[in-house]
Amino acid sequence: MRRTAAPRSSYSQEEAEQAIARLLSGYPAPCTLRFYDDRLNIANSYQVHSRRKRLEVCAILAVTPPTARRAESLSADWLVHNLAYDLHVRRQSARDVDLDYLADRRWMVRVVSRLFELLHLF
């Protein structure tokens, strides 16, 4: 049985990259995390179908500055990307998830993500 790390109150970006790399190892295409000025990106995120795995990653991101979102919000946003990829909706851009630090700028993604949160589907 694989143990998960105990939750921490905060991560530096470097610590988050390392912890998430461990969580997302083993997928056919590498899932890599990059921080940008206004968002973070997880390459090949479409491969992560496990709700538990998404929440573990998002729990780390939620306590990594400058992110100011809850893990559930980040995970719901990620789920929207995965569903778009699976449904072949803008598939090339949906294969990687871009998570804005404050909130997604696209109203449609915000609405669907919030709906997923309310229904506990994230």
N, C-alpha and C positions, 0 to 999 in steps of 0.2 A: 504494500500500500504506500502510495506516494504522499508525503506530508506537504502541506502548503505552509509557506512562511507566515509567521505571526504578523498581523497588521501593524503598520507603523503610523505615526502621526504625521510624518512628512518624508519626502524623498527629494534629493537633488535630481536634476535632469539626468545626470550620469548614472546615479543609482537606479532611477526608474528604467532607463534603457537596459541596464544589466539585469534587473529583476524581470522585466518583461521579456527580454531575450530568452531567459531560462524558461519562463512560462510558455512561450510560443515556439520553442524548439521542437523539431520533429515533424514539421509540416513539409510537404514536397517542395514548395517554393518558400524561400525564407521570408518570414514576417519580421520586418524591421521597423523600428520606431525612429522618427526624426522630429525634432522640435523646430518650429519656425517662429517668426515674430508674432503672428496672429493665430496660429493653429499648430496642431501636431498631426503627423501622418503615420499611419501604420500600413506599410506596403504588404500586399497580398492578404489583406485582412478577410477577404471573402472565404478563406479556408476555415476560419474559426466559427464553427456552428454551435459549439457548446456555450450555453447561457452562462454556466458556472465559470468557464474560462474567460469569457468576455467580461463578466463582473469582477473577476480577480484582477484582470488587467486594468479595468476602469477604476477600481478601488485605489490602485497605485497612482493612476493618472490624476484622480480627484484630489490627491494630497501632494501633488507635484506642482510647485509654482511655475508658471503663472496661471494654471488652470483654476477656474472659479466655478466649477460645475460639480454636481453630485455624480457619483458612479452610475446611478440608475439612468440619469440623463445621457451620459456619455454612451452607455451600453445600448440604450434605445436608439440613439443616433446611429450607432454602428450597425444595429439590426436593420435599420432602414436601408443602409448601403448593401448589406448582405442580401436582403430581399430584392432590391433592384438588380443586383448581379444575377441572382437565381432566376429572375423573371426576364432577363435580357433587356432591361431598361437601362440605357446608357452604360452598358456593361463595362466598357473600357475604363470609364471614370469611376465606376462603382467597385472595381476590384481592390482598390486601396481606399481606406477611410481617412478623411480629413476631419478632425474634431476641433472645432473652434474652442478657444479657451473660455469664452463667456457664453455664447449660444450660437447655434448655426444661423448664418445670415439669411438662409432661404426659408421663407415663411412656411412652405409646404413641408419641409423636413422637420421644422419645429413642431408643427401641428401633429404630424404622424408620430413623431418621437414621443410627444406628450401623451398622445392617445395610447401608445404602447406602454408607457409608464403607468397610466391610470388603470389599464387592464392587466398590469403585471406580466406583460409579454416580453419585456426587455431581456 
